[in-house]
Amino acid sequence: MTARHAEESVASGNAEAFARAQAAIPGGVNSPVRAFRSVGGTPRFLVSARGAYVTDVEGREYVDLVAGWGPAILGHADPRVIRAVTDAAARGLSFGSSTPAETELAELVEARVAPVEKLRLVSTGTEATMSAIRLARGFTGRDLLVKFAGHYHGHSDGLLAEAGSGLATFALPGSAGVPADIAALTLVLPYNDLDALRAAFAEHGDRIAAVIVEAAAANMGVVPPLPGFNAALVELAHANGSLVISDEVLTGFRVSEAGWWGLESGTEHAYTPDLLTFGKVIGGGMPVAALGGRAEIMEQLAPLGPVYQAGTLSGNPVAVAAGVATLRAADASVYAHLDEAAATISGAVSEALAAEGVAHGVQRAGNLFSFVFGEEVAGGVRDYASVQRQEAFRYAPFFHAMLDAGVSLPPSVFEAWFVTASHDEAAIARIVDALPAAARAAASAHPG
């Protein structure tokens, strides 16, 4: 064994692991939120996970409320998923050809979500939304896209756009490296504002290819749509010849067996989007995502139609095996447990904050939840502007007090919290026990 290999075989502390990562990886991370810039301190480098728990390089165990940002719906390293993955891996890691399991996963999704008549598998949520937008433009022959401030649909160029001033402003680039001409094809509107959407269609209706919307916003904290918003959005778009892309990368198969669409489909606010995008749960922790929708639209994709999309690892057999096993195991009892655990934990957090006099609001969308801090937002928030008015400075000390007590939260106030089917009474008790000190830390926090 070389000296370098000997060094690599020794488990280091989190600080040492981060320093080493920073020397080899930009910022020391491969996705920005992991760097803890929002909360400060040293990121935890994880080496294993099981059930409701994760373990870092120092051997410390935490109750996990990140759940891989959603896909660990059954809990980490669920034996059924692990068995499916190892069996698939033993047959070969990647073929570059079609496999029967791809069809099985597509059929499972189509059985759960009625608007999905055909499905195309890809590897990431960014790839799914990017492809859905290209498809919408190809189908309609139009160029403009409408998105909502605070909604995240991946990091492709046309979607990294921020809202400007006014009711309906052509976006400026939200990232270096994005040409202004590309960003200008995106209109950014305030969320939950139908008047803004009506105004956009009145001015640009014959140029708008699609409206893309998180089915329930969960990337600025959790901000559910107002009752009837999604249905009215679909009606407005269709009246103007535009498509609707419902982004269920986070909510799909997480908040119900049929995602957020499923929660609304049986109500007076039912609607049918033209395209839907999925990720996270659909891969069970492996890199799988998908876009699906009406057959006549989906069949515009190559090889049937002129809209090109491809991927060597799309439908990878090992990743698909994880998705199939996860969806098959995620039955009604799993969703009932998720809902109960989410209600218990969010309620306990709220009680602890209230006991310390911390003004706050609880944001819920099914079993996804988050918190906003401050008197101004204590009644709840409905859009990105109101989310940004909160006392975000209270979250970092709350986060670190929980982390010190062995509870891993999302390292940003602008992220959703996730429970799993493995969050049992013991795991929840550990969370509850950590809350009083964390609430005191939030109460004593000061800006700046």
C-alpha positions in Angstrom: 0.0 0.0 0.0 1.4 3.4 -0.9 1.7 6.2 1.6 -1.1 8.1 -0.1 -3.4 5.0 0.0 -2.6 4.5 3.7 -3.5 8.1 4.4 -6.8 7.7 2.4 -7.7 4.6 4.4 -7.7 6.4 7.7 -11.1 8.0 8.6 -10.5 11.8 9.2 -12.6 14.3 11.1 -15.1 16.5 9.4 -12.8 19.5 9.4 -9.9 17.5 7.9 -12.3 15.9 5.3 -13.6 19.4 4.3 -10.1 20.9 4.0 -9.0 18.0 1.8 -12.2 18.3 -0.3 -11.6 22.0 -0.8 -8.2 21.3 -2.2 -9.7 19.0 -4.9 -13.3 20.2 -5.4 -14.6 23.7 -6.0 -15.8 24.9 -2.6 -15.2 21.4 -1.3 -18.7 20.3 -2.4 -20.4 18.9 -5.5 -23.7 20.8 -4.7 -23.6 24.2 -3.1 -25.9 23.9 -0.1 -23.7 21.1 1.3 -21.0 23.7 2.0 -23.0 25.1 5.1 -22.5 28.7 3.8 -26.1 29.5 4.9 -25.6 28.3 8.4 -21.8 28.5 8.9 -19.6 25.9 10.4 -18.1 22.7 9.1 -20.1 20.4 6.9 -20.6 16.9 8.1 -19.0 14.3 5.8 -21.2 11.2 5.9 -20.0 7.6 5.5 -23.1 5.5 6.2 -26.9 5.7 6.7 -29.5 3.3 7.9 -33.2 3.8 8.6 -33.7 7.3 10.1 -30.0 7.8 10.9 -26.8 9.0 9.2 -23.2 8.6 10.5 -20.3 11.0 9.8 -16.6 10.3 9.4 -16.1 10.8 13.1 -18.5 8.0 13.9 -21.2 10.3 15.2 -24.8 9.3 14.5 -27.6 11.8 13.7 -31.3 11.5 13.3 -31.7 12.6 9.7 -34.3 15.1 8.5 -32.8 15.5 5.1 -33.4 12.0 3.7 -31.1 12.6 0.7 -33.3 15.6 -0.1 -36.3 13.4 -0.4 -35.6 10.0 -2.1 -35.1 8.0 1.2 -38.8 7.8 1.7 -38.6 4.3 3.2 -35.5 5.2 5.2 -31.9 4.9 4.3 -30.6 1.5 3.1 -34.0 -0.1 3.1 -33.3 -3.9 2.7 -35.7 -4.3 -0.2 -34.1 -1.5 -2.2 -30.5 -2.6 -1.4 -31.4 -6.2 -2.4 -32.8 -4.9 -5.7 -29.8 -2.8 -6.4 -27.2 -5.5 -5.6 -29.1 -8.1 -7.7 -29.2 -5.6 -10.6 -25.5 -4.8 -10.2 -24.6 -8.4 -10.3 -26.1 -8.7 -13.7 -24.2 -5.7 -15.1 -23.8 -2.0 -14.3 -24.8 -0.4 -17.6 -25.7 -1.8 -21.0 -26.3 1.2 -23.2 -29.4 -0.7 -24.4 -33.0 -1.0 -23.4 -34.0 -3.2 -20.5 -37.4 -4.6 -19.3 -37.0 -2.8 -16.0 -37.3 0.6 -17.7 -40.7 -0.3 -18.9 -41.7 -1.6 -15.5 -40.8 1.7 -13.9 -42.7 3.7 -16.6 -45.7 1.6 -16.0 -45.6 2.1 -12.3 -45.5 5.9 -12.7 -48.3 5.8 -15.3 -50.5 3.7 -13.0 -50.1 6.2 -10.2 -50.4 9.5 -12.1 -53.2 9.6 -14.7 -51.9 12.6 -16.8 -48.8 10.6 -17.6 -49.6 8.6 -20.7 -46.0 8.2 -21.8 -42.8 8.6 -19.8 -39.1 9.2 -20.7 -36.4 8.4 -18.2 -33.4 10.6 -17.6 -30.8 10.9 -14.9 -31.5 14.1 -13.0 -34.2 16.6 -12.2 -32.4 19.3 -14.1 -32.3 17.1 -17.2 -36.0 16.3 -16.8 -37.2 19.9 -16.6 -34.7 21.0 -19.3 -36.1 18.4 -21.6 -39.7 19.2 -20.8 -39.2 22.8 -21.7 -37.5 21.9 -25.0 -40.4 19.6 -25.7 -43.0 22.3 -24.9 -41.3 24.7 -27.2 -41.0 22.1 -29.9 -44.7 21.2 -29.6 -46.1 24.7 -29.5 -43.5 26.4 -31.8 -43.2 29.2 -29.2 -40.1 30.4 -27.3 -41.1 32.2 -24.1 -41.3 30.4 -20.7 -43.1 31.5 -17.6 -41.7 30.6 -14.2 -42.3 31.8 -10.6 -39.9 33.6 -8.3 -38.4 31.3 -5.8 -39.2 28.1 -7.7 -36.2 26.0 -8.6 -36.3 23.8 -11.6 -32.7 22.8 -11.9 -29.6 24.6 -13.1 -30.1 24.8 -16.9 -29.4 28.2 -18.4 -33.0 29.3 -19.0 -34.1 28.5 -15.5 -31.4 30.3 -13.5 -33.4 33.6 -13.6 -34.4 35.9 -10.9 -37.5 38.2 -10.8 -37.0 41.9 -11.6 -39.3 44.7 -10.5 -42.8 45.0 -11.8 -45.6 42.6 -12.4 -44.1 40.6 -15.2 -40.4 41.3 -15.9 -38.1 39.6 -18.4 -35.5 38.0 -16.3 -31.9 38.8 -16.0 -29.3 36.1 -15.6 -29.3 34.6 -12.1 -25.8 33.1 -12.6 -22.6 34.0 -14.2 -22.2 32.2 -17.5 -25.8 32.5 -18.5 -26.2 34.7 -21.7 -28.7 37.5 -21.2 -30.5 36.6 -24.4 -31.2 33.1 -23.0 -32.4 34.5 -19.7 -34.6 36.9 -21.5 -36.7 34.0 -22.8 -38.0 33.5 -19.3 -40.7 35.6 -17.6 -40.5 35.5 -13.8 -43.7 36.2 -12.0 -44.6 36.3 -8.3 -46.0 32.9 -7.1 -49.6 32.5 -6.1 -50.5 35.6 -8.1 -53.0 34.9 -10.8 -53.3 38.6 -11.7 -49.6 38.6 -12.6 -50.2 35.5 -14.8 -53.2 37.1 -16.5 -51.1 40.2 -17.3 -48.3 38.1 -18.7 -50.7 36.3 -21.0 -52.4 39.5 -22.0 -49.1 40.9 -23.2 -47.2 37.9 -24.4 -49.8 35.1 -24.7 -49.1 34.1 -28.3 -45.4 33.8 -27.5 -45.6 31.7 -24.3 -44.8 28.0 -24.9 -45.3 26.9 -21.3 -45.7 27.8 -17.7 -43.5 25.7 -15.4 -44.4 25.6 -11.8 -43.4 23.5 -8.7 -46.6 21.6 -7.9 -46.1 22.8 -4.4 -43.1 25.1 -3.9 -40.4 23.5 -1.7 -37.2 25.2 -2.7 -37.7 28.5 -0.8 -38.9 26.6 2.2 -42.3 25.0 1.7 -44.9 27.3 0.2 -48.0 25.5 -1.0 -50.1 26.8 -3.8 -53.3 28.7 -2.7 -56.4 26.6 -3.1 -57.3 26.6 -6.8 -54.1 28.3 -8.0 -52.8 25.3 -10.0 -56.2 24.7 -11.6 -56.6 28.3 -12.6 -53.0 28.4 -13.9 -53.8 25.4 -16.2 -57.0 27.0 -17.4 -55.3 30.3 -18.2 -52.4 28.6 -20.0 -54.7 26.4 -22.1 -56.9 29.3 -23.0 -53.9 30.9 -24.6 -52.5 27.8 -26.3 -49.7 27.3 -23.8 -48.7 24.1 -22.0 -48.2 23.6 -18.3 -45.2 21.8 -16.9 -45.8 20.6 -13.3 -42.5 20.1 -11.6 -42.9 17.2 -9.1 -39.2 16.4 -8.7 -39.6 17.0 -4.9 -43.3 16.3 -4.4 -43.8 13.4 -6.8 -44.4 10.1 -4.9 -43.3 12.0 -1.7 -46.5 13.7 -0.5 -48.8 11.0 -1.7 -48.8 7.9 -4.0 -49.6 10.2 -6.9 -47.6 13.3 -5.7 -49.2 16.7 -5.3 -51.3 16.2 -8.3 -52.8 13.2 -6.5 -53.7 15.3 -3.5 -55.5 17.9 -5.6 -57.0 15.5 -8.1 -59.9 14.4 -5.9 -60.9 17.9 -4.9 -62.9 20.8 -6.5 -59.5 22.1 -7.6 -58.5 19.2 -9.8 -56.5 19.9 -12.9 -54.5 18.1 -15.6 -51.0 19.4 -16.5 -49.6 18.7 -19.9 -46.2 17.5 -18.7 -44.9 16.5 -15.3 -41.3 16.0 -14.2 -40.1 13.6 -11.5 -37.0 12.9 -9.6 -35.8 11.9 -6.0 -38.3 9.2 -4.9 -38.6 7.8 -8.5 -34.9 6.7 -8.1 -35.0 5.6 -4.5 -31.7 7.3 -3.9 -30.1 6.5 -7.2 -29.8 9.1 -10.1 -33.1 8.6 -11.9 -35.6 11.3 -13.1 -38.3 11.4 -15.7 -40.6 13.6 -17.7 -44.0 12.4 -18.8 -47.4 13.6 -20.0 -49.9 13.5 -22.8 -49.0 10.9 -25.5 -49.4 13.4 -28.4 -46.8 15.7 -26.7 -44.4 13.0 -25.6 -44.3 11.4 -29.0 -42.7 14.6 -30.3 -39.5 13.3 -28.7 -37.0 11.5 -30.9 -37.0 8.9 -32.3 -40.7 9.5 -33.0 -40.6 13.2 -33.4 -38.3 16.2 -34.0 -37.4 17.1 -30.4 -34.1 15.5 -29.6 -33.2 14.2 -26.2 -30.8 11.4 -25.3 -28.6 10.0 -22.5 -26.2 7.1 -22.3 -27.1 6.4 -18.7 -30.9 7.2 -19.1 -32.7 4.1 -17.7 -29.6 2.7 -16.1 -30.5 -0.8 -14.9 -29.1 -0.5 -11.4 -30.7 2.9 -10.8 -34.0 1.8 -12.3 -34.0 -1.2 -9.9 -33.9 1.1 -6.9 -36.8 3.2 -8.3 -39.0 0.1 -9.0 -38.3 -1.3 -5.5 -39.0 2.0 -3.8 -42.3 2.7 -5.6 -43.5 -0.9 -5.0 -42.8 -0.6 -1.3 -44.2 2.9 -0.9 -47.8 1.9 -0.2 -50.7 3.7 1.6 -49.3 2.7 5.0 -46.0 4.4 4.2 -47.8 7.7 3.3 -49.9 7.5 6.5 -46.8 7.1 8.6 -45.0 10.0 6.8 -48.0 12.3 7.4 -48.2 11.4 11.0 -44.5 11.8 11.6 -44.4 15.2 9.8 -47.3 16.4 11.9 -45.7 15.3 15.1 -42.3 16.8 14.4 -43.5 20.1 13.0 -45.9 20.5 15.9 -43.2 19.8 18.4 -40.8 22.3 16.8 -43.6 24.9 16.8 -44.4 24.3 20.4 -40.7 24.6 21.4 -40.3 27.9 19.5 -43.5 29.3 21.0 -42.4 28.4 24.5 -39.3 30.6 24.0 -41.3 33.4 22.5 -39.9 33.0 18.9 -42.5 34.3 16.4 -42.7 31.8 13.6 -44.9 30.1 11.0 -45.2 26.5 10.1 -45.3 25.8 6.3 -46.8 22.5 5.2 -47.4 20.8 1.9 -48.5 17.3 2.6 -45.7 15.7 4.6 -43.1 18.4 3.5 -42.7 21.2 6.0 -40.4 24.1 7.0 -40.5 27.1 9.2 -40.3 30.9 8.8 -39.2 33.2 11.6 -40.5 36.6 12.6 -43.7 38.5 13.5 -44.2 39.6 9.9 -44.4 36.1 8.6 -45.9 34.3 11.6 -49.2 34.0 9.8 -47.6 32.1 6.9 -46.1 33.1 3.6 -47.4 32.8 0.0 -44.6 34.0 -2.2 -40.8 34.4 -2.4 -40.9 38.1 -1.4 -42.5 37.3 1.9 -40.2 34.4 2.5 -37.2 36.8 2.1 -38.7 39.1 4.8 -38.3 36.6 7.5 -35.7 36.7 10.3 -33.5 34.1 8.7 -30.7 34.8 11.1 -32.5 32.7 13.7 -32.1 29.5 11.8 -28.3 29.1 12.0 -28.1 28.9 15.8 -31.2 26.7 15.8 -29.6 24.4 13.2 -26.3 24.1 15.1 -28.0 23.4 18.4 -29.9 20.5 16.8 -26.8 19.3 15.1 -24.9 19.3 18.4 -27.7 17.3 19.9 -27.4 14.7 17.1 -30.2 15.8 14.7 -29.3 16.7 11.1 -31.5 19.3 9.6 -31.4 20.9 6.1 -28.5 23.4 6.2 -30.6 26.3 5.0 -33.8 27.9 6.1 -34.9 27.9 2.5 -35.1 24.1 2.3 -37.9 21.6 3.1 -37.6 19.1 6.0 -38.1 15.4 5.1 -39.3 12.5 7.2 -39.1 8.8 6.3 -41.1 5.7 7.0 -38.2 4.8 9.4 -38.8 7.7 11.7 -40.2 5.7 14.6 -41.0 6.8 18.2 -37.4 6.6 19.3 -36.1 8.8 16.4 -38.8 11.3 17.0 -38.1 11.4 20.7 -34.5 12.3 20.0 -35.7 15.1 17.9 -38.1 16.4 20.5 -35.5 16.2 23.3 -33.2 18.4 21.2 -35.7 21.1 20.6 -35.7 23.2 23.9 -32.1 24.1 23.6 -32.4 24.8 19.9 -35.4 27.1 20.5 -33.5 29.0 23.1 -30.6 29.5 20.6 -33.1 30.8 18.0 -34.6 33.2 20.6 -31.2 34.7 21.6 -30.1 35.1 18.0 -29.3 38.6 16.7 -28.9 39.8 13.1 -25.5 40.5 11.7 
